């Protein structure tokens, strides 16, 4: 079985760091949107891209082993993590955009919260 390693140092996209390893249960798939439920009963749909020091790269999701629920979906991107913005936003991906934010990675419970490319 393969593993996915998350290694993100603090950077201009994301001030947090992460160094984690997850055991894959499936092969990674490219994703372009995710639904996040923080404080919203219906969830909020976000465009997602991976981020590197050179800008956007692909974002991926993979089913991984999770000690709490048995399995979960890991969403990951480049060496600078992920960049998110409200779904269907106008304009380019940009570190200076007020409606965009960075994360090291995401762990989501349900596959239905992932929209593949």
URHUSUL-V315226 format. One record per pair of residues at least 6 apart in sequence whose C-alpha atoms are under 8 Angstrom apart, sorted by the first residue. I is the first residue (numbers start at 1). J is the second residue. If there is no record, write none. Layout:
I&J, I&J
This chain:
1&23, 1&24, 1&25, 2&23, 2&24, 3&21, 3&22, 3&23, 3&24, 4&21, 4&22, 4&23, 4&24, 5&19, 5&20, 5&21, 5&22, 6&18, 6&19, 6&20, 6&21, 6&76, 6&104, 6&105, 7&17, 7&18, 7&19, 7&20, 7&79, 8&16, 8&17, 8&18, 8&19, 8&79, 8&80, 8&81, 8&104, 9&15, 9&16, 9&17, 9&18, 9&79, 9&80, 10&16, 10&17, 10&80, 11&80, 12&95, 13&51, 13&80, 13&81, 13&83, 13&95, 13&101, 13&102, 13&103, 14&80, 14&81, 14&101, 14&102, 14&103, 14&104, 16&103, 16&104, 17&104, 18&104, 22&64, 22&65, 23&64, 23&65, 24&62, 24&63, 24&64, 24&65, 25&62, 25&63, 25&64, 25&65, 26&62, 26&63, 26&64, 27&62, 27&63, 28&60, 28&61, 28&62, 28&63, 29&60, 29&61, 29&62, 29&116, 30&58, 30&59, 30&60, 30&61, 30&116, 30&117, 31&48, 31&49, 31&58, 31&59, 31&60, 31&61, 31&114, 31&115, 31&116, 31&117, 32&47, 32&48, 32&49, 32&59, 32&114, 32&115, 32&116, 32&117, 33&45, 33&46, 33&47, 33&48, 33&87, 33&114, 33&115, 33&116, 34&45, 34&46, 34&47, 34&48, 34&113, 34&114, 34&115, 35&43, 35&44, 35&45, 35&46, 35&113, 35&114, 36&43, 36&44, 36&45, 36&46, 36&108, 36&113, 37&43, 37&44, 44&86, 45&86, 45&87, 46&84, 46&85, 46&86, 46&87, 46&88, 47&84, 47&85, 47&86, 47&87, 47&88, 47&89, 48&59, 48&82, 48&83, 48&84, 48&85, 49&56, 49&57, 49&58, 49&59, 49&77, 49&82, 49&83, 49&84, 50&56, 50&57, 50&58, 50&59, 50&60, 50&76, 50&77, 50&78, 50&80, 50&81, 50&82, 50&83, 51&57, 51&58, 51&77, 51&78, 51&79, 51&80, 51&81, 51&82, 51&83, 52&78, 52&79, 52&80, 52&81, 53&79, 53&80, 56&93, 57&77, 57&78, 58&77, 58&78, 59&75, 59&76, 59&77, 59&78, 59&82, 60&75, 60&76, 60&77, 61&73, 61&74, 61&75, 61&76, 61&114, 62&73, 62&74, 62&75, 63&71, 63&72, 63&73, 63&74, 64&71, 64&72, 64&73, 64&74, 65&71, 65&72, 66&72, 71&109, 72&107, 72&108, 72&109, 72&110, 73&107, 73&108, 73&109, 73&110, 73&111, 74&105, 74&106, 74&107, 74&108, 75&105, 75&106, 75&107, 75&108, 76&82, 76&104, 76&105, 76&106, 77&105, 80&104, 81&102, 81&103, 81&104, 81&105, 82&102, 82&103, 82&104, 82&105, 83&100, 83&101, 83&102, 83&103, 84&100, 84&101, 84&102, 84&103, 85&99, 85&100, 85&101, 86&99, 86&100, 93&100, 94&100, 95&101
